[in-house]
């Protein structure tokens, strides 16, 4: 989780640099005021995710409920990213990475451009995708190990039957 937060902080800092290097983080024609607002939102969301990750389970559940309510009222990028951040917290009872990734899909920029909030969504979406791939691979390896154990058990049973 610390690596995720560090990456998000770096992204926020890059988003804040948009005014120094025009075109670095936003598509041509996007307003600077919007990028500044989104940069503040990104920093707020990073702090929020860090805060929620340090809460007790009951308080995390309350934050999930609050984020769900915010999303039900505002289905925009901010509400989506906020809820996805909470849903993607590892080790929580409600962690739902596929749902979090689905929430981020409409926000992720298709061409790699976009404002700070879209870039944060893209980063989080990519990390969720990688975590889900790793989980699928771990499940495949577990299945293979279980199959090998089954073969081993059958060989041992056959050997025991022959020695009798």
LODRENMAR-499721 format. One record per residue (C-alpha): x, y, z. Coordinates in pm, whole numbers, padded with zeros to 5 digits, always signed. Each point is the difference from the previous one (the first is absolute). Example, Ala and Ser with C-alpha at 12.3 -4.5 7.8 and 13.67 -1.06 7.14 Angstrom:
# LODRENMAR-499721
+01230-00450+00780
+00137+00344-00066
//
This chain:
# LODRENMAR-499721
+00000+00000+00000
+00290+00235+00071
+00127-00044-00357
-00345+00084-00133
-00020+00313+00213
+00353+00104-00101
-00089-00045-00366
-00319+00200+00047
+00192+00281+00172
+00244+00010-00293
-00292+00014-00240
-00154+00285+00197
+00326+00190-00008
+00025-00051-00374
-00357+00119-00034
+00092+00311+00193
+00284+00065-00244
-00244+00040-00288
+00028+00376+00024
+00378-00013-00027
+00003-00221-00311
-00317+00050-00201
-00112-00313-00177
+00181-00236+00239
-00313-00118+00178
-00290+00140-00193
-00130-00003-00351
+00013+00322-00200
-00291+00228+00069
-00065-00116+00356
-00023+00282+00248
+00270+00062+00254
-00262+00069+00267
-00148-00347-00048
+00343-00159+00027
+00071+00193+00320
-00334-00112+00148
+00065-00359-00102
+00353+00016+00144
-00149+00103+00334
-00254-00281-00027
+00276-00253-00073
+00198+00111+00303
-00320-00018+00208
-00077-00350-00129
+00352-00123+00075
-00027+00128+00356
-00344-00152+00031
+00121-00341-00118
+00287+00010+00245
-00234+00099+00283
-00250-00276-00079
+00274-00263-00027
+00103+00077+00359
-00352-00022+00147
-00152-00290+00190
-00232-00234-00193
-00321+00164+00128
+00117+00346-00096
+00116-00125-00340
-00350-00138-00057
-00147+00341+00088
+00233+00165-00251
-00105-00253-00265
-00365+00088+00070
+00078+00374-00015
+00189-00041-00328
-00285-00207-00143
-00246+00274+00092
+00220+00266-00158
+00023-00210-00317
-00377-00052-00010
-00044+00380-00001
+00299+00082-00222
+00091-00258-00262
+00280+00220-00130
+00371-00070+00003
+00054+00112+00360
-00271-00224+00145
+00116-00295-00210
+00365+00032+00100
-00085+00051+00367
-00217-00313+00013
+00253-00200-00204
+00278+00098+00241
-00200-00130+00296
-00108-00318-00180
+00359-00075-00099
+00147+00017+00350
+00172-00335+00055
-00079-00192+00316
-00347+00142+00047
-00309-00219+00023
-00157+00192-00288
+00299+00009-00237
-00145-00043-00350
+00266+00067-00260
-00210-00093-00305
-00274+00241+00110
+00258+00273+00068
+00153-00053-00345
-00346+00016-00156
-00068+00331+00172
+00320+00142-00143
-00054-00116-00360
-00198+00309-00111
+00255+00234+00158
+00321-00153-00136
+00127+00201-00293
+00014-00213-00315
+00290+00185-00158
+00212+00057+00313
-00096+00364+00024
-00236+00162+00244
+00003+00203+00312
+00147-00099+00336
-00314-00184+00109
-00005-00207-00318
+00369-00078+00042
-00061-00116+00357
-00285-00218-00125
+00230-00143-00267
+00271-00079+00251
-00241-00163+00243
-00167-00194-00282
+00336-00132-00121
+00098-00106+00352
-00333-00173+00053
+00041-00182-00329
+00344-00120+00102
-00122-00115+00342
-00288-00190-00159
+00239-00166-00248
+00226-00102+00289
-00296-00142+00190
-00111-00201-00304
+00354-00131-00045
+00018-00096+00370
-00331-00184-00032
+00129-00184-00308
+00317-00100+00182
-00203-00120+00299
-00218-00210-00230
+00311-00150-00162
+00149-00075+00342
-00324-00164+00113
-00002-00213-00317
+00361-00107+00062
-00082-00089+00359
-00292-00208-00125
+00227-00184-00245
+00255-00057+00277
-00270-00134+00232
-00122-00241-00269
+00355-00123-00065
+00054-00060+00372
-00333-00187+00026
+00091-00214-00303
+00341-00082+00147
-00159-00096+00332
-00250-00224-00180
+00284-00179-00188
+00201-00074+00315
-00292-00179+00168
//
